[in-house]
Amino acid sequence: MEIFIEKVKEVLQAVLPITFLVIILHLTLTPLPGIEFPRFLMGAFIIILGLSIFLFGVDIGITPIGNFLGRGIARSNSLKFVLVMGLFLGFFISIAEPDLIILANQVSEVTSDAIPSMVLLVVVSIGIGILMTTGLFRIVYQFPLNKSFTIIYGLILVLSVFSTTDLFAIAFDASGATTGALTVPFMLALAMGVSSLNHNSKASEEDSFGLVGVASSGAILGVLVLGLFTGERGLTGELVVNATEYTSWIKPFTDVVPHLALETLISIAPIFAIFIGYQLLAKKKLSVQEFKQALLGIVYLYIGLVLFLTGVNAGFLNVGRQIGMMIGDLESQIPVLVVGLLLGLVVILAEPAVYVLTHQIEDVTHGSVKRSIVLIFLSIGVGLAVFLSVLRIIVPAIQLWHYLLPGFALSIWLSYKVPSLFVGMAFDAGGVASGPMTATFILAFIQGVAEITPGANVLLDGFGMIAMVAMMPIVSLQLLGALYQRKSKKEAV
């Protein structure tokens, strides 16, 4: 029960800042019409309940399963086994990630199903599976992390030149969306399980980070490769916002539950099957008590995920888009920039996966890198990311690659200048920063601004914000690493 209460506190920190900000906007700049405000509050309540149950399930189920499978993979001493397990686990843990499901549904909706949600889910999950396997091999063979990212992002740069520009923003958004509340704890546990068997304790600490960053780049590669084969160019997007569709604020929630319950069951079933199969075949099994607790965790995870997706789809998305459109339609452009900055500053302090990572950073570094300092650097980075995303919409001359190319180039350069431990932390942070609140409310807000802004395209300009949120923490945490290194050198003198 104590664990669940702790999760409720984490989720309240995640949802309440945005909820209060919407209440203030509703009472001042953007009064929501009809039933939209009570619908939003109902959605917030369901999201709090669902995400709390979901994270409780992750804590007692997915994290122990990740550690269990990670140790089993490392003990096998079989490259074929590492290959097969990496591909299967990466694919199925990704396809069940709530943030990615939400993004895929939004892409499908905005493009009028020109890019079906299931196609995007499968392509991204294949990329995650391949790159997660690559990340596990990197840990086993202790290949330098900075060289790994140099090769990966070099390949991404080449593919970006030849792939369709319509999918560029979606590709980078998918990278951020696929590392959320489900995948991050699992990958961190998997990386710790594999790296813990390394007899070199320093190398083990460094290798416990980086898998999330490597795996998430697979999403970018997957979507860019899709662009090579589809050859679709000139896609246009249209945002549908209907504030008068429902007369009851309860009905939107009851309408989506059956579909989401089935969709979620299909997504989670493979994870359940892999765990059961491995438990039956493994030489060193979980105890009966541990096995039962893991199964119970999967049940909680399922219930929480259905509730969370219900709150998002029926309560948050429509309101986020409406607020974006109303603020974006004001005469002055200053309010939309300020609101974007505020959303970025508060959302990172609230993402559940960020708490998982920052606690692990403090534990692995034995308290030498304080989680409070990490949170400050992350908050500033993400606040700037959302601010710059809004600026890109209202200034047509600014393209997404104008941010991403120098940003990732700087990230790669810094990876050769800062301690290796900070490289893994930074690229992992890039993934975890873009969690449930980013993939739902803030993305919907950005799409609303893009829809209402003259000359903007909701497909090309409404996406790309998650990519910015994923990139800025990489830069900010490596800058923290540079400061940490400088301080250490001074103390040593």
BELBEL-V738156 format. One line per field, one symbol per residue. phi: phi as a letter, one per 30 degrees, with the letter a starting at -180 (. if undefined). psi: psi as a letter, one per 40 degrees, with the letter a starting at -180 (. if undefined). A space follows every 10 residues. Layout:
phi->???
psi->???
This chain:
phi->.ddddddddd deddcdeddd dddddddbdb dddhcddddd dddddddddd dddedddddc bddddddddd ddddddhbdd deddddddde dddddcdddd dddddddddd chidcedddd eddddddded dddedddddd chdedddddd dddddddddd dcddddcddd edddddddcb dcddeddddd dddddddddd ddddddddcj dddddddddd dddddedddd idbidccbcc bbdcdcccdd eedddceedd dddddddded dddddddddd cddccddedd dddddddddd eddddddedd dddcbcddde dddeddddcd ddcdedddde ddeddddddc dedddddddd dddddhidcd dddddddddd ddedddeddd edddceddce dddddddddd dddddcccee edddedddde dddccedddc dddddddddd dddeiccddd cdcjdddddd dddddddddd dddddddddd ddd
psi->dddddddddd dddddddddd ddddddecdg hhibeddddd dddddddddd ddddddddde cddddddddd ddddddfhdd dddddddddd ddddeehddd dddddddddd efedgidddd dddddddddd dddddddddd efhhdddddd dddddddddd deihddeddd dddddddega dddddddddd ddddddehdh ddddddeeid dddddddddd dddddddddd ehifiiihhh hheediehed dddddedddd dddddddddd dddddddddd didhiiiddd dddddddddd dddddddddd dddedddddd dddddddeei dieddddddd ddddddddee hddddddddd ddddefedhh dddddddddd dddddddddd dddegddhid dddddddddd ddddeediid dddddddddd dddgadddec dddddddddd dehheihddd deiedddddd dddddddddd dddddddddd dd.
